Amino acid sequence: MNVKNKLTLFIFVVLFFSCSKNQKDILANVNGDVISLSKFKNSYQDFLIHNYQNDNLSSRYAYLNNLIDEKLILEYAKDNKLENDSSYIQKTQEVYDQLLLNNYFDKKINLDLSVTEAESRSVFQWGKTAIHVRHLFAKNINQINNIKSRLDRGESWNILAEDCFQDSILRINGGDLGWYNQGELDPVFEWNAFSLKIGEISNPVRTRDGYSIIHLVETEFDGFIIEDEYQKKKIELFDLVRNYKQQTRLLQFTDSTISTMDIEFNETVLDDLYNFLLSVGNENFEKIQNDKLISFEDEEWDVSESLNKLSNLSPDQLSRIKSISDLKQTIIGLTCRSKFLVDAVANKIYETKPFKDNLSKQLDQTMIKKVVTNLNKKLNNDKVQDQKKIIENYFNFRKELILTSNVKVDSLLLKTFIM
């Protein structure tokens, strides 16, 4: 056999075994879109870990069916051009901006966050503990430092509470917040509160809403420390500790950034905007919409632009605006967010492969959520009936998609593969 024939035979053998190997890796085929066994195993493993489930045939089928459903729904959305829907377009911009910020923060503040075994075990115990806390509060660092100095000089906690709270209940009860479980408080407040010993008082703590001095009054432990339970939750606990620390770092980074931005408000216009937000009608908006409200670095926002930024906040964020001071701090936060986005774009974070891959996944999930939400728009207000109807609607919809699609699953491969 000459060299040419040997080379031809070699290429044929390579292609044959390559195709054979690829064929064995196909777990499912959805209208020509392949779900490979290798990718399935990776994502399925993550699913089991984060949901504390064991590998079994029922879990395998359920997870695979979910992946198949997602592909069918995304194909349905594409066929019906749902990507052109205005609400979806707006949502994609929000997803893009938030992902850009997340990656920016990872690069700027989250890279070297370490977590110890002791910290994760402490957080595990916190999950079984209720705490009774009270606090003293101020909007800025100078005010809280003054309160701390007065406290250190021996002034009564209750008298200080009367001075620093506007809320009548907190003024009377000495800033007593009552009993809380893990996950129910501001993350930074919670991290510091649970870290205290009974009776201990913290130094000033920067939180999302301002500054607090925290007093841990008492605790109540409910449950047992079981090592096997800890080991099962270990990954989640490490992530939780990391989140606590990230929230602290984020506040520090934000405050540091704000201090360099040369932010200036037109206080009169700020008052006008706040009064407009309190009013029922819109008759005064035309008079103030073009008034300059804030300047920072090389940028200015008028009232109209500021309202546009405020409209993108969540209902929970908007509900925290209860005074002119709250409105001012919220707008300052929005200017800082704007600066972070500009910096993120300047750093070309959007060009990285992890960003593109994550964006694609999140946009897919956003579209899937939109399709499912659209199925349930016409339901009545009976929650019990709605839940039954939601399930019925979804399975009828899924049945229609399956009947008009070509879905093949290698059941033997699904049953026999080894994790």
Buried (B, 14 or more C-beta within 10 A) or exposed (E): EEEEEEEEEEEEEEEEEEEEEEEEBBBBBBEEEBBEBEEBBEEBEEBBEEEEEEEEEEBBBEBBBEBBBBBBBBBBBEEEEBEEBEEBEEBBEEBBBEBBBBBBBBBBBBEEBEBEEEBBBBBBBBBBBBBBBBBBBBBEEEBBBBBBEBBEEEEEBBEBBEBBBEEEEBBEBBBBBEEBBBEEBBBBBBBBBBBBEEEEBBEBBBBBEBBBBBBBBEBEEEEEEEEEBBEEBBBBBBBBBBBBBBBBBBBEBBEEBBEEBEBEBBEEBBEBBBEBEEEEEEEEBEEBBEBBBBBBEEEEBBBEBBBEBBEEBEEEEEEBBEEBBBBBBBBBBBBBBBBBBEBBEEBEBBEEEEBEEBBEEBBBEBBBEBBBEEBEEEBEEEEEEBEEBBEEBBEEBBEEBBEEBEBEBBBEBBEEBEE
